[in-house]
Amino acid sequence: MWMVAYVTQSKESAERIRTLLQEAGLLVKIRSVNQSGNGQFGCYEILVPEAELSEAHEIIIEKAL
């Protein structure tokens, strides 16, 4: 099952975090969660497999924040 590891409002930030996690060997998806119909507002969820969630959190805290 895919779990949300992080949520951001910036596509650039989501891409940067995805790259960090992929370089660490994790599987990563980005899901856009738009709050409006035109896509201007919303968030991006960084998803990883449930088994990799703890490791993803460690990487995000250590390198992305």
N, C-alpha and C positions, 0 to 999 in steps of 0.2 A: 504494500500500500504506500502511496506517495503522501508525504507529510510536509506541511509548510514549515520551513526553517527560518524564513525571514520575509518581511514585507517592507517594500519601499515605494515611494511615490515617483521615483525617477527611473526611466528605462535605462539610462546610462549606468546608474547605480546597480540595477538588477543585472545588467550585462557584466559589470565588473565583478560582482559577487559570483555569478555563474562561472566566470573564467577562473577565479581563485579556487572554487570548489572542484572544477573539472581538472585543474592542474594537480590537485591533491588526489585525483583518481576517483572522485565521487560522480555518480550519475546525477544530473541536474536537469530540471525543467523550469521554465518561467511561464507563469500564467497571468494574463492581464485580467484585472478585475475592475471593469469600468463602472463608475457610478452614474454616468450620464450616457445618453445614446450616441453622442458625437465623439466619444473617446477622449475628450479634453481632460477630464478629471477621472481619477481612479488610482489604483495601486497595482503593483506587480508583486506577485507571490513567487518566492524561490522555493521550489519543491525538491525534496530528495526522498529516496526510499527510507522507510521507517527504520531499518537497521543502520542507516548511516546518519540519522538525525543528530545524535549526540556529537559525532565527529564534525558534522557540518557546523554545529553551533560553536564548537571549539575553534574552528578555522575562522569563522566569521568574527568572533570576539577578538581573536589574536591578530588578524590581518586586515579586516575590513572596517572595523569601528574605530 
